[in-house]
Amino acid sequence: MYRRILVPVDGSHTSTLGLREAVRLARDQKARIRLMHVLDIFPLVQGFNGATVSGELWDLLEETGKKALKDAAALAAKHRIKAQSVMLRNLGGRVADSIVGEAKKWKADIIVMGTHGRRGFNHLVLGSDAEAVVRSAPVPVLLVRPETTKRHRSHAADV
């Protein structure tokens, strides 16, 4: 049984799909959810040698992260699921390391997260945080891909 479900969120459609699945699982298992958002500056400064990160940029990222966590908490609350929230700063490591670290720290039983399901060249260029989490997580990881059929879309709308 799963009692502690870690759910990384970033406000994206795929992240919300992962959250919806986590809510269904939490209802079924009578579990708690811990929502997490990682402030990741690396994609924004990549390629700028010697770039410094201004406080304004961190503030903007933090504001976006707070909104993602607030929206995710509202969805969980709508379904009467207890959810805690945490926001972490990624200072040069991989986002996946932050997720795995939080899973260990919080003693999560499972990680549920959305994934873009990229393949081929896009996967090679962009990499995959989800894949890195799967490779190093100490607990099971449930990856939720975007729905591709009408049947899946109607099911996802239930939550």
N, C-alpha and C positions, 0 to 999 in steps of 0.2 A: 504494500500500500504506500501511496505517496502522501506525505503530510506537509511537505515543504517544497513548493514549486517556484523555481527561480525563472523570471521572465524578463529578458532584456527587451527594452522598447526604445524606439527612436522616432516614433510618430509616423512612420511610413505605413503604407498599405500592408506590406508583408509582415511588418512588426505587429500590426493590429490583428492580422490573421493568426499569428502565433499566440497572441493574448487571448483571442476568442477560444482557441483550442485549450489553452491553460485554464480558462474559466470553466469550460465544460468538464475538464479533468478534475478541477478543484471541487466542483459541485458533486461529482460522482464519488470522489475520494474523501470528501469533507476536509479538504486541505486548505492551507494558507498559501497565499501568493506573495512573493517579494518581487516587486517591480524594480528594475534597475536601468539606469541610463548612463552611458559612458560619454563624457565630454572628450571628443577626439579632435585635436587640433591638427594632427599630422596631414590629413588629406588637403587641408587648406594651405599649408605652408610648404608642401612637398615641391621640390625643385627650386626653392628660393634659398640659395646659399647664405648662411648667416642671418636668416630671417629671425626677427624677434616677434614674439606674440604679445600684442598689446592687451591691456586690461579691457579695453572696449570689445575686442574680439572674444575674450573669455566670457565677458558679460553677455554678449549676444548668444554664444553657445549655451550658456547657463540658462538664459531665458527660454531658448528653444527646448532645452532638456526639461525644464520645469513644466512647460506646456505638455510635452509628451507624457511625462509622469502623471500630471493632473488628469489628462484625458484618459489615460490607461486606468488610473484609480477610479475614475467615474464609471467606466465600463464595468470594472469588477464590482463596485458598490451597487450598481444597477441590478446585479445578479446575486447580491447579498454574499459576496465573497470578501473575506478579510484580506486586505492588501497593505503591505508596508512598501515604502519607496526609499530608494537610495540613489544618489548621483555620485559618480566617481570621475576624477580627472585622469585622462590618459596622457602621460607626459613622455611619450616617445615609444612606449611598448606597443604590443598588439592589443586591440580591443578584446580579442579572444582571451588573452591572459587575464584581463580585468574580470571578464565573465567567469572564467574558471576559478580565479582567486575568490570571488564573491561566493561562488557555489561552495567552496571549501569552508570559507569563514562562517557562512550562515548555516552550514550543514544541510544544504539542499538535498532532496531525494531525487530530483529530476530537474533538468533545464528544458524549458519549452521555448522555442524561438522560431520566428519566421525566417525564411531564406528566399533569395531571389531565384535560386535554382539555375544560376548561370552555367553555361557549358562552353566548351571550345575556346575560342580566342578571348572572349569577354572574361571567362573564368581565369584564363592564364594571365591576363593583364590586371584584372581587378582583384584576383584572389578571392578568398571566401573566409569571412570571420566564422561562419557557421561550421565550415569544414575544420577549421583550426580548433574550435570548441569541441567538436566530436572527437578529434584526435587526442585531446589532452584532458577532457573532463573526467572527474573521478566518479561521476554518476551517469545514468542514462540521459540521452539527449533526444528530444522529440523535435524534429524539424518539420515545419509546416510550409509547404510551397504554395504559391498563388494558385487559386482554383483555375481550372482550364475548361471545365464543362459547365453547362447550365445546371446540372444536378448539384455540383459542388457549390456553385454560387448561391443557390437557394438554401442549402444547408448552412452555409456560413452566415447568412442573413438571420438565422434563427437566434443567434447570440448577439 
